[in-house]
Amino acid sequence: MAASKTSSNVVHRASGLSSHSSPSPTENGPVRQDAKHTEFNSEDMQQWTRHVERIKAKVIEQVKAQMSEVLDKVLTDSLQSFSQSTHSNAVENTHQQTDGKTRRHRMQDGKVFVARQSILDELFEISHIRTIYHMFIAALLLFIISTLAVDYIDQGRLVLDFDLFFYAFGQLGTVIWAWLIMFSYTLLGPYYILSQWQELYHHFQWKKPVSVATAVVLLAAEMSVLGYFPVYVVLHYQLPPASRFIIILEQIRFLMKSYSFIRETVVAVLRAKSKKGEAARFPALSSYLYFLFCPTLIYRETYPRNPYIRWNYVGRNFAMILGSLFYLYFILVRLCIPVYKNESNQPFSRRTLVLAVFHSTLPGMLMLLLGFFAFLHCWLNAFAEMLRFADRMFYKDWWNSTSFANYYRTWNIVVHDWLYYYAYRDFLWLSGHRLRSVATLSVFAVSAFVHEYAFTMGFGFFYPVMFCLFAVIGVVFNFTLNDKRKGPVWNIIMWTCLFIGQGVQVCLYCLEWYAQVHCPRTGTGFWELVTPRSWTCSYKG
């Protein structure tokens, strides 16, 4: 190999240098035994030893580099040959089977769970990335110090008030009992309804009426407990924003979890029925209970598990979640509320509105990063660790995306998997793989509707900013800034669009919030409820 030749040549040159540099007794006569000559020999030996060590280090570096190149080439060649063989096998199978069978086989493939770490956990092992994390902690400390300084100068006290926290998370008792009702139904309702359907389906003669009746009962139960009940709790008890978001987001999560369980279980029962001699096995309640808490929306009876729980890792993640909440509090108190509260009672002009949008880009982007870090990394990893759930790929390196199509796929893997397998692929299967663009648009429509519903119920007013960003701008960016866009320039464009989009959201939602406070609705008509108050309220702050 090239590496062994290089190392042998270097060693040969070193040995040649040794033979020429060492004088022989025949050339220089007898060796003198005086102290001066002994000292000279010892210094010469030390220099020679250092020289050999340098040569040794260079040889090792060259061998490592060349061995790395050889291994990379071998792995690349093997992967290329494997992909070519796989492609040829796929082509042969395609020619051997009909198109309908191949499509059905593809639709039966699902997500495969593999034991792996989250990307940020791997990156935090690098000291340079850890320094960026330390910079965010330093910024949080600066927020705390500046708030203390302002309070001391203005009011002569050094007390941090968290009135906003107590207001936002008010009526937690109502949230707890409402959550317990939703959880109890999600655990027991779909499970026992499907278990009864399986028994009747295999032993009853009229299978279609049984399936239709079961579907009607399930739909009625889902709409009553997971549809109407959370909305009633939020509106009847007039919950504050954070408590509202807890109820609504848990409502959406339970709906997605129960749908995944229903779909996977029904398909498994029907497949078992179609295979003669194979008895259908209904999943155990313990596996469904585990699924309701593990950080995935794709139901499986078993998942890859870690051998033990790192409780220090769990505590560290919950501590980072608490720190992120305080970070969000100081962003709102120091960067958003003073701008939009508008205590001078001056109306917003177009110039002020534009300046407010660009002023909100930094706090908006910080909120986006905090939401990603606190939920998609810390919260999901904490529960995954407590449940020994080994597949930690809750997100990919979305920050390196050069297209919005890749950003949508990598930002939230948990939700993306659910949309891909249950919305996109199922739509393709129903349409016979003929309407891919329509399938993509349907996924965007579902995502836009759910996001807008969450924001409307969470804030208590309808302002379709999120819907427009997803259903209109998001669709345009998905098809224009697609995967063909490569290079660092497109990554810069993506980040610029994210900054502007977050600034628009923060600005418009803050304006509408204070417009709702200062100009409350006087009627309950449809147009009164869906028309944003910031469009007509003379006090725009």
C-alpha positions in Angstrom: 0.0 0.0 0.0 1.0 3.6 -0.4 1.1 4.2 3.3 3.5 1.3 4.0 5.8 2.5 1.1 5.9 6.0 2.5 6.6 4.9 6.0 9.4 2.5 4.9 11.0 5.3 2.8 11.0 7.7 5.7 12.5 5.1 8.1 15.1 4.2 5.4 16.1 7.8 5.1 16.3 8.0 8.9 18.5 4.9 9.1 20.7 6.3 6.3 21.0 9.5 8.2 22.0 7.5 11.3 24.7 5.6 9.4 26.3 8.8 8.0 26.1 10.8 11.2 27.8 8.2 13.4 31.6 8.3 13.0 33.3 4.9 12.9 36.4 4.1 15.0 38.4 3.3 11.9 37.9 6.8 10.4 38.5 9.0 13.5 40.9 6.8 15.5 40.3 5.6 19.0 37.6 7.3 21.0 38.8 9.6 23.7 37.5 9.0 27.2 37.8 12.5 28.6 34.8 14.3 30.2 34.5 16.9 27.4 34.1 14.3 24.7 31.6 12.4 26.9 29.5 15.5 27.4 29.6 16.1 23.6 28.3 12.6 23.0 25.5 13.0 25.5 24.3 16.3 24.0 24.5 14.7 20.5 22.5 11.8 21.6 19.8 14.0 23.1 19.5 16.0 19.8 19.5 12.8 17.8 16.7 11.4 20.1 14.6 14.5 19.6 15.2 14.3 15.8 14.1 10.7 15.7 10.9 11.6 17.7 10.1 14.3 15.2 10.6 11.9 12.3 8.4 9.3 14.2 5.6 11.8 14.6 5.7 12.8 10.9 5.6 9.2 9.8 2.6 8.4 12.1 0.8 11.5 10.7 1.5 10.5 7.1 0.4 6.9 7.8 -2.8 8.0 9.5 -3.7 10.4 6.7 -3.1 7.9 3.9 -4.9 5.1 5.8 -7.8 7.5 6.3 -7.9 8.2 2.5 -7.7 4.5 1.7 -10.5 3.6 4.1 -12.7 6.5 2.8 -12.2 5.2 -0.8 -13.0 1.6 0.2 -16.1 2.7 2.0 -17.2 4.9 -0.8 -16.7 2.2 -3.4 -18.6 -0.4 -1.2 -21.5 2.0 -0.7 -21.7 2.8 -4.4 -21.6 -0.9 -5.3 -24.3 -1.6 -2.6 -26.5 1.1 -3.9 -26.1 -0.1 -7.5 -26.9 -3.6 -6.5 -29.9 -2.5 -4.5 -31.0 -0.4 -7.5 -30.6 -3.3 -9.9 -32.5 -5.6 -7.5 -35.3 -3.0 -7.2 -35.5 -2.7 -11.0 -35.7 -6.5 -11.4 -38.4 -6.7 -8.7 -40.3 -3.9 -10.4 -40.3 -5.9 -13.7 -41.3 -9.1 -12.0 -44.2 -7.6 -10.0 -47.2 -5.6 -11.0 -47.4 -1.9 -10.2 -50.3 -2.4 -7.8 -48.4 -4.9 -5.7 -45.3 -2.8 -5.6 -47.3 0.3 -4.5 -49.1 -1.7 -1.8 -45.7 -3.0 -0.5 -44.3 0.5 -0.3 -47.3 1.7 1.6 -46.9 -1.1 4.1 -43.4 0.1 5.0 -43.3 2.3 8.1 -40.8 4.2 10.2 -38.0 2.2 11.6 -36.7 3.2 15.0 -33.0 3.0 15.7 -31.0 3.7 18.8 -29.3 7.0 18.3 -28.4 10.3 20.1 -29.8 13.7 19.5 -27.6 15.9 17.4 -27.2 18.6 20.0 -26.0 16.0 22.6 -23.3 15.0 20.1 -22.4 18.6 19.3 -22.2 19.7 23.0 -19.3 17.3 23.3 -17.3 19.7 21.2 -15.9 22.6 23.2 -16.5 25.2 20.5 -20.2 24.4 20.3 -20.4 24.3 24.1 -19.0 27.8 24.2 -22.0 29.0 22.1 -24.3 27.4 24.7 -22.3 29.3 27.4 -22.9 32.5 25.6 -26.6 32.1 25.8 -26.4 31.5 29.5 -24.3 34.7 29.8 -27.0 36.6 27.9 -29.6 35.3 30.4 -27.5 36.5 33.3 -27.2 39.9 31.6 -31.0 40.0 31.3 -31.4 39.3 35.0 -28.7 41.9 36.0 -30.3 44.6 33.8 -33.8 43.9 35.2 -32.4 44.2 38.7 -30.6 47.4 37.9 -33.6 49.0 36.3 -35.9 48.0 39.2 -33.4 49.4 41.7 -33.0 52.7 39.9 -36.7 53.2 39.2 -38.2 51.7 42.4 -35.3 51.4 44.8 -35.6 47.6 45.3 -33.8 44.5 44.2 -36.7 42.1 43.8 -37.6 40.2 40.6 -41.3 40.2 40.0 -42.7 37.2 38.1 -46.3 38.4 37.9 -46.4 37.5 34.2 -45.5 33.9 35.0 -48.2 33.7 37.7 -50.8 35.2 35.3 -49.9 33.0 32.3 -49.9 29.8 34.2 -53.0 30.5 36.3 -55.8 28.0 37.1 -53.4 25.1 37.0 -56.0 23.0 39.0 -58.4 23.2 36.2 -55.7 22.3 33.7 -54.8 19.2 35.7 -58.3 17.7 36.0 -59.1 18.5 32.4 -55.8 16.8 31.4 -56.7 13.7 33.5 -60.0 13.3 31.7 -58.5 13.6 28.3 -55.7 11.2 29.2 -58.1 8.6 30.7 -60.2 8.6 27.6 -57.2 8.4 25.3 -55.9 5.4 27.2 -59.0 3.4 27.7 -61.5 4.6 25.0 -59.8 3.7 21.7 -58.2 0.6 23.2 -61.4 -1.1 24.4 -63.5 0.0 21.5 -60.9 -1.5 19.1 -60.6 -4.7 21.2 -64.4 -5.2 21.0 -64.3 -4.5 17.2 -61.5 -7.2 16.7 -63.6 -9.8 18.6 -66.7 -9.0 16.6 -64.9 -8.7 13.3 -63.4 -12.2 13.6 -66.5 -14.0 14.9 -69.4 -12.0 13.4 -70.7 -12.7 10.0 -71.6 -9.1 8.9 -68.1 -7.5 9.1 -68.9 -4.3 7.2 -71.7 -3.2 9.5 -69.6 -4.0 12.5 -66.7 -1.9 11.1 -69.0 1.0 10.2 -70.7 1.0 13.6 -67.3 0.9 15.4 -66.0 3.8 13.2 -69.1 5.9 14.1 -68.7 5.2 17.8 -65.0 6.0 17.7 -65.6 9.3 15.8 -68.3 10.4 18.2 -66.1 9.6 21.2 -63.1 11.4 19.8 -65.1 14.5 18.8 -66.8 14.6 22.2 -63.8 14.1 24.6 -60.9 15.2 22.5 -62.7 17.7 20.3 -65.4 19.5 22.2 -64.4 19.1 25.8 -61.0 20.9 25.7 -62.6 23.9 23.8 -65.3 24.0 26.4 -62.8 24.1 29.3 -60.7 26.8 27.7 -63.7 29.1 26.9 -65.9 28.4 29.9 -63.2 28.9 32.5 -61.4 31.7 30.6 -58.0 30.2 31.1 -54.9 32.4 30.8 -52.6 32.0 27.7 -50.0 29.4 29.0 -52.8 27.2 30.6 -54.7 27.5 27.3 -51.7 26.3 25.3 -51.2 23.3 27.7 -54.8 22.1 27.2 -54.8 22.7 23.4 -51.4 21.2 22.7 -52.3 18.1 24.8 -55.6 17.9 22.9 -53.7 17.8 19.6 -51.1 15.3 20.9 -53.8 12.9 22.2 -55.6 13.1 18.9 -52.5 12.3 16.9 -51.5 9.5 19.3 -54.9 7.9 19.3 -55.1 8.1 15.5 -51.8 6.4 15.1 -52.8 3.6 17.5 -56.1 3.2 15.7 -54.6 3.1 12.2 -51.7 0.8 13.1 -53.9 -1.6 15.0 -56.7 -1.7 12.4 -54.1 -2.4 9.6 -52.5 -5.1 11.7 -55.8 -6.8 12.4 -56.8 -6.7 8.7 -53.5 -8.1 7.6 -53.7 -11.0 10.0 -57.2 -11.7 8.8 -56.1 -11.9 5.2 -53.4 -14.5 6.1 -55.0 -17.8 6.6 -54.0 -19.7 9.7 -52.5 -16.6 11.4 -54.3 -15.4 14.5 -54.6 -11.7 15.1 -52.9 -10.6 18.3 -54.3 -7.4 19.9 -51.6 -5.2 21.5 -51.2 -5.1 25.2 -52.5 -2.2 27.2 -49.0 -1.6 28.7 -47.5 -1.0 25.2 -50.2 1.5 24.4 -49.7 3.2 27.8 -45.9 3.4 27.1 -46.7 4.9 23.7 -48.8 7.7 25.2 -45.7 9.0 27.1 -42.8 8.1 24.8 -41.6 11.0 22.5 -43.0 9.7 19.2 -46.3 9.9 17.4 -45.8 6.6 15.5 -47.2 3.6 17.4 -45.2 0.4 17.7 -45.6 -2.4 20.2 -41.9 -2.3 21.0 -39.2 0.3 20.6 -35.4 0.2 21.0 -34.6 0.7 24.7 -31.5 1.9 26.6 -30.2 -0.4 29.4 -30.4 2.2 32.2 -31.6 5.7 33.1 -29.2 8.6 33.6 -31.1 10.6 36.2 -28.5 13.4 36.2 -29.2 13.8 32.5 -32.9 14.0 33.2 -32.4 16.7 35.9 -30.1 18.7 33.7 -32.7 18.8 30.9 -35.5 19.9 33.2 -33.2 22.6 34.6 -32.6 23.8 31.1 -36.3 23.9 30.4 -36.8 26.1 33.5 -34.0 28.3 32.3 -35.6 28.6 28.9 -38.9 29.7 30.5 -37.0 32.4 32.5 -35.3 33.4 29.2 -38.6 33.8 27.5 -39.9 35.8 30.4 -37.1 38.3 30.2 -37.4 38.6 26.4 -41.0 39.5 26.8 -40.4 41.9 29.7 -37.3 43.7 28.3 -37.7 43.5 24.5 -41.4 43.2 23.7 -43.8 44.6 26.3 -42.1 48.1 26.5 -42.4 48.5 22.7 -46.0 47.4 22.2 -47.6 48.5 25.4 -47.3 52.1 24.1 -48.0 53.9 27.4 -47.7 57.3 25.6 -51.0 56.4 23.8 -49.6 57.3 20.4 -51.2 55.6 17.3 -49.0 53.4 15.2 -48.1 54.8 11.8 -46.8 52.8 8.8 -43.2 53.9 9.7 -43.7 52.8 13.3 -45.1 49.5 12.2 -42.2 48.8 9.9 -39.7 49.7 12.6 -41.7 47.5 15.1 -41.4 44.5 12.7 -37.7 44.8 12.4 -37.3 45.4 16.1 -39.2 42.1 16.7 -36.9 40.0 14.5 -34.3 39.4 17.3 -36.8 38.6 20.1 -38.8 36.5 17.6 -35.8 34.5 16.6 -34.8 34.0 20.2 -38.3 32.7 20.9 -38.0 30.3 18.0 -34.6 29.0 19.2 -35.9 28.7 22.8 -39.0 26.8 21.7 -36.8 24.4 19.7 -34.3 23.9 22.4 -36.7 23.7 25.4 -39.2 21.3 23.8 -37.7 19.4 20.9 -34.4 18.9 22.7 -34.8 19.1 26.5 -38.4 18.1 27.0 -38.4 15.1 24.6 -34.9 13.9 25.7 -35.9 14.1 29.3 -39.0 11.9 28.8 -37.0 9.6 26.4 -34.4 9.1 29.1 -36.9 8.4 31.8 -38.6 5.8 29.5 -35.3 4.5 28.2 -36.5 5.4 24.7 -33.4 5.0 22.5 -34.3 6.7 19.3 -33.5 10.4 20.0 -33.7 11.8 16.5 -36.4 14.4 17.3 -34.8 16.8 14.8 -32.0 17.0 12.3 -29.6 19.7 11.4 -32.2 22.1 10.2 -29.9 25.1 10.8 -27.8 24.0 7.8 -30.7 23.9 5.4 -30.4 25.7 2.1 -34.0 25.2 1.2 -37.3 25.5 3.0 -38.3 22.1 1.8 -35.4 20.6 3.8 -36.1 22.9 6.7 -39.7 21.7 7.0 -38.5 18.0 6.9 -35.8 18.4 9.5 -37.2 21.0 12.0 -39.6 18.7 13.8 -39.1 15.0 13.0 -41.7 13.8 15.4 -44.6 15.7 13.7 -43.1 15.3 10.3 -43.2 11.5 10.6 -46.8 11.6 11.5 -47.7 13.9 8.6 -45.6 11.9 6.2 -46.9 8.4 7.0 -50.5 9.2 7.9 -51.3 12.3 5.7 -48.9 12.3 2.7 -48.5 8.6 2.1 -52.0 7.6 2.9 -53.3 10.3 0.5 -51.0 8.9 -2.2 -52.2 5.4 -1.6 -55.9 6.5 -1.9 -55.2 8.5 -5.1 -53.1 5.7 -6.7 -49.9 7.8 -6.6 -51.2 10.2 -9.2 -51.5 13.4 -7.1 -48.2 14.1 -5.4 -48.5 17.9 -5.6 -52.0 17.7 -4.2 -50.8 15.4 -1.4 -48.1 17.9 -0.5 -50.6 20.8 -0.5 -52.9 18.8 1.7 -50.1 18.3 4.3 -49.5 22.0 4.3 -53.2 22.7 4.7 -53.5 20.3 7.7 -50.4 21.9 9.3 -51.6 25.4 8.7 -55.0 24.7 10.1 -53.7 23.0 13.2 -51.2 25.8 13.9 -53.8 28.5 13.4 -56.2 26.6 15.7 -53.6 26.3 18.4 -52.7 30.0 18.2 -56.4 31.1 18.1 -57.4 29.1 21.1 -54.2 29.9 23.0 -54.4 33.7 22.6 -58.1 33.9 22.6 -58.5 35.8 19.3 -58.5 35.0 15.6 -55.7 36.6 13.6 -54.7 34.3 10.7 -51.0 35.2 10.7 -49.8 31.7 11.2 -52.2 30.3 8.7 -51.0 32.7 6.0 -47.4 32.0 6.7 -48.0 28.2 6.4 -50.6 27.9 3.7 -49.4 30.7 1.5 -45.8 31.8 2.0 -44.8 28.3 3.3 -46.1 26.7 0.1 -44.5 29.2 -2.2 -41.1 28.8 -0.4 -41.4 25.0 -0.4 -41.7 24.9 -4.2 -39.4 27.8 -5.1 -36.7 27.4 -2.4 -36.5 23.6 -2.9 -33.8 21.0 -2.6 -32.1 22.1 -5.8 -30.9 25.2 -4.0 -27.4 24.5 -2.7 -24.6 26.6 -1.4 -24.1 29.0 1.6 -26.0 31.8 -0.1 -29.2 29.9 0.1 -28.6 29.2 3.8 -28.2 32.9 4.4 -31.5 33.5 2.5 -33.3 30.9 4.6 -32.1 32.5 7.8 -33.0 36.0 6.6 -36.6 34.8 5.8 -36.8 33.1 9.2 -35.8 36.3 11.0 -38.3 38.4 9.0 -41.1 35.9 9.5 -40.6 35.7 13.2 -40.5 39.5 13.4 -43.8 39.7 11.6 -45.4 37.1 13.9 -44.3 38.8 17.1 -45.2 42.2 15.9 -48.7 41.4 14.7 -49.7 39.2 17.6 -48.4 41.7 20.1 -50.4 44.5 18.4 -53.5 42.4 18.4 -53.1 41.4 22.0 -53.0 45.0 23.2 -55.8 46.0 20.8 -58.0 43.3 22.3 -57.2 44.7 25.8 -57.9 48.3 25.0 -60.7 47.9 22.5 -62.7 44.9 23.7 -65.4 43.4 21.5 -68.9 44.8 21.9 -70.8 42.0 20.1 -70.7 38.2 19.5 -71.4 38.2 15.8 -69.4 36.2 13.3 -67.6 39.1 11.7 -67.0 40.7 15.1 -65.2 37.5 16.2 -63.1 36.9 13.1 -62.1 40.6 12.4 -58.8 41.6 14.1 -59.3 44.4 16.5 -55.9 46.0 15.6 -57.4 46.9 12.2 -60.0 49.2 13.7 -58.8 50.1 17.2 -57.6 53.7 17.4 -55.3 52.7 20.2 -52.7 50.4 18.5 -50.7 49.4 21.6 
